[in-house]
């Protein structure tokens, strides 16, 4: 969780749920940048640099609990399977060392899954089906879901909305996102010119193209892995094919 003591604000980041946009907002609130473009450019390339983690700044439970009780707390979320598709597309780009390492793990897992007989030898060959095989490898064992990479770990296991009393839950798929984010920013004293730089188009056509690459069993495993997120955040559970909605 990221903390801004000046604005008494705590943010729980959820990867692939507007993280870059919200990082840029937090950087501006922290006084690191004075314009949105510069903040977004930095957030894209430097992850959480210049932002303060709550657990790193405060080491006593009492200090942390006091801020969790008295500061404005927010998190953003997104339709679970749209988040997975976004992860896959980013990982395939291999723009960072971390993405390259994930590609290696996906290749190795799918080879083991097929008794070493898989023709999958290179990151360029990784399909959405291969990726889903890897991220659902703990299917049915919820105790292991905490070991999943934060990019595709269920949101409820990242920000624990059933245990933390958030003041704002920001739906990044909402048509009212601009109004919701503006209300949040104004409530903590952000300047009137500051607005969340985010395009919330859902990309439905794109995600169903990816889902069509999965077997029925693969899709079921994938969707079931995020059942708790669907329940908690009120999203309608997706079907595999758009025409069946």
C-alpha positions in Angstrom: 0.0 0.0 0.0 1.2 3.5 -0.9 0.9 6.3 1.7 0.8 10.1 1.2 0.9 11.6 4.7 0.4 15.2 3.5 -3.0 14.3 2.0 -3.7 11.5 4.5 -4.2 9.1 1.6 -3.6 5.4 1.3 -3.7 3.6 -2.1 -3.7 -0.2 -2.6 -2.4 -0.7 -6.2 -3.9 -3.5 -8.3 -1.9 -4.3 -11.4 -3.7 -3.9 -14.7 -6.4 -1.8 -13.0 -5.2 1.7 -13.9 -2.0 1.3 -12.0 0.1 3.7 -14.2 -2.6 6.3 -14.1 -3.0 6.2 -10.3 0.8 6.1 -9.8 1.0 9.4 -11.8 -1.7 10.9 -9.5 0.1 9.9 -6.4 3.4 11.3 -7.8 1.8 14.7 -8.4 0.2 14.7 -4.9 3.6 13.9 -3.4 5.0 16.9 -5.2 7.4 15.0 -7.4 5.9 16.3 -10.7 3.8 19.4 -11.6 2.2 18.1 -14.8 0.3 14.9 -15.7 2.3 14.0 -18.8 5.7 14.0 -17.0 4.2 12.0 -14.1 2.7 9.4 -16.5 6.0 9.1 -18.4 7.8 8.5 -15.2 5.2 6.0 -13.9 5.4 4.0 -17.1 9.1 3.5 -16.8 10.0 3.6 -13.1 7.1 1.7 -11.5 6.8 2.9 -7.8 10.0 5.0 -7.6 9.4 8.1 -5.4 6.3 6.7 -3.8 6.3 5.6 -0.2 5.1 2.1 0.9 3.1 2.1 4.1 4.9 -0.9 5.5 8.3 0.5 4.6 7.8 3.9 6.3 6.0 2.6 9.4 7.2 -0.5 11.1 4.9 -0.7 14.1 1.5 -2.3 13.8 0.1 0.6 15.9 1.3 3.2 13.4 0.0 1.3 10.4 -3.4 0.6 12.0 -3.8 4.2 13.1 -3.4 5.4 9.4 -5.6 2.6 8.1 -8.3 3.9 10.5 -7.8 7.6 10.0 -6.6 8.2 6.4 -8.7 8.1 3.2 -8.2 4.6 1.7 -8.9 3.6 -1.9 -8.3 0.9 -4.4 -9.2 0.4 -8.1 -10.4 -2.7 -9.7 -11.3 -4.1 -13.1 -13.3 -7.0 -14.7 -11.1 -10.0 -13.7 -10.7 -11.6 -17.1 -10.1 -8.3 -18.9 -7.2 -7.9 -16.5 -5.8 -11.3 -17.5 -6.0 -10.5 -21.2 -4.2 -7.2 -20.5 -1.5 -9.1 -18.6 -0.9 -11.5 -21.5 -0.6 -8.7 -24.1 1.9 -6.9 -21.9 4.0 -9.9 -21.1 4.2 -10.9 -24.8 5.8 -7.5 -25.5 8.8 -8.5 -23.4 9.8 -4.9 -22.8 11.2 -5.6 -19.3 13.4 -8.2 -17.7 10.4 -9.2 -15.5 8.2 -9.9 -18.5 11.0 -11.9 -20.1 11.3 -14.0 -16.9 7.6 -14.7 -16.9 7.8 -15.9 -20.5 10.5 -18.4 -19.5 8.4 -19.7 -16.7 5.4 -20.1 -19.0 7.5 -22.0 -21.5 9.0 -24.3 -18.9 5.6 -25.0 -17.2 3.9 -25.9 -20.5 6.8 -28.2 -21.4 6.4 -30.1 -18.1 2.7 -30.2 -18.5 3.2 -32.0 -21.8 5.9 -34.4 -20.5 8.7 -32.4 -22.2 7.2 -33.1 -25.6 5.9 -29.6 -26.2 7.1 -27.7 -29.3 7.0 -24.5 -27.3 10.6 -23.4 -27.4 10.5 -19.6 -27.5 8.6 -16.7 -26.0 7.2 -15.8 -29.4 5.4 -19.1 -29.5 3.5 -18.4 -26.2 -0.3 -18.5 -26.9 -3.0 -17.2 -24.6 -3.8 -20.9 -23.9 -0.2 -21.5 -22.7 -0.4 -18.4 -20.5 -3.7 -19.6 -19.0 -2.2 -23.0 -18.3 0.5 -21.3 -16.3 -1.5 -18.8 -14.3 -4.2 -21.4 -13.3 -1.6 -24.0 -12.2 -2.8 -23.8 -8.6 -6.5 -24.2 -9.6 -8.6 -25.7 -6.8 -6.0 -24.8 -4.1 -6.9 -21.4 -2.9 -4.2 -21.5 -0.3 -1.7 -21.3 -3.1 -3.3 -18.3 -4.9 -1.2 -16.0 -2.7 1.9 -17.3 -4.5 0.6 -16.1 -7.8 2.3 -13.1 -9.4 0.5 -9.8 -8.4 -0.3 -9.1 -12.0 -2.9 -12.0 -12.1 -3.4 -12.7 -8.4 -7.1 -12.3 -7.5 -7.7 -8.7 -6.4 -9.3 -9.7 -3.1 -6.0 -11.3 -2.1 -4.1 -8.1 -2.9 -6.2 -5.4 -1.2 -8.4 -7.5 1.1 -11.5 -5.4 0.7 -13.4 -7.7 3.2 -11.0 -6.8 6.0 -10.0 -3.2 5.2 -12.7 -0.5 5.2 -12.0 1.4 2.0 -13.5 4.8 1.6 -13.4 4.5 -2.2 -13.6 1.5 -4.5 -13.0 2.8 -8.0 -14.4 0.7 -10.9 -12.0 1.2 -13.8 -14.6 -0.1 -16.2 -17.3 2.3 -15.1 -18.7 4.9 -17.5 -18.7 7.2 -14.5 -14.9 6.8 -13.9 -14.1 10.4 -14.6 -16.6 11.7 -12.0 -15.7 9.1 -9.4 -11.9 9.7 -9.7 -12.5 13.5 -9.7 -14.6 13.2 -6.5 -11.8 11.2 -4.8 -9.1 13.6 -5.8 -11.0 16.7 -4.7 -11.9 15.0 -1.4 -8.2 14.8 -0.4 -7.3 18.3 -1.5 -5.9 17.7 -5.0 -5.8 20.8 -7.3 -8.8 21.4 -9.5 -6.7 20.9 -12.7 -5.7 17.3 -11.8 -7.8 14.6 -13.5 -7.1 10.9 -13.8 -5.5 10.3 -17.3 -7.3 7.0 -18.2 -9.1 5.6 -21.1 -11.6 3.1 -19.7 -12.7 1.4 -23.0 -13.3 -2.2 -22.0 -12.0 -3.9 -25.1 -14.7 -6.6 -25.2 -14.0 -7.6 -28.8 -10.4 -8.2 -28.0 -11.0 -10.3 -24.9 -13.5 -12.6 -26.6 -11.0 -13.2 -29.4 -8.6 -14.5 -26.8 -11.2 -16.6 -25.0 -12.0 -18.4 -28.2 -8.5 -19.8 -28.1 -9.2 -21.7 -24.9 -10.9 -25.1 -24.5 -14.1 -25.1 -22.5 -12.2 -26.6 -19.5 -9.5 -24.0 -19.7 -11.9 -21.2 -19.7 -13.9 -22.7 -16.8 -10.7 -23.0 -14.7 -9.7 -19.4 -15.5 -13.1 -17.9 -14.6 -13.4 -20.0 -11.5 -10.1 -18.8 -10.2 -11.6 -15.3 -10.0 -15.0 -16.3 -8.6 -14.4 -14.4 -5.3 -13.6 -11.2 -7.2 -16.7 -11.5 -9.3 -18.7 -12.0 -6.1 -17.1 -9.1 -4.1 -17.0 -6.5 -6.9 -20.4 -7.4 -8.4 -19.3 -8.1 -12.0 -21.4 -10.5 -14.1 -19.5 -13.7 -14.7 -18.5 -13.8 -18.4 -19.3 -16.6 -20.8 -16.7 -17.8 -23.2 -18.3 -16.5 -26.3 -19.7 -13.0 -26.7 -22.8 -14.2 -28.6 -23.9 -16.3 -25.7 -24.1 -13.4 -23.3 
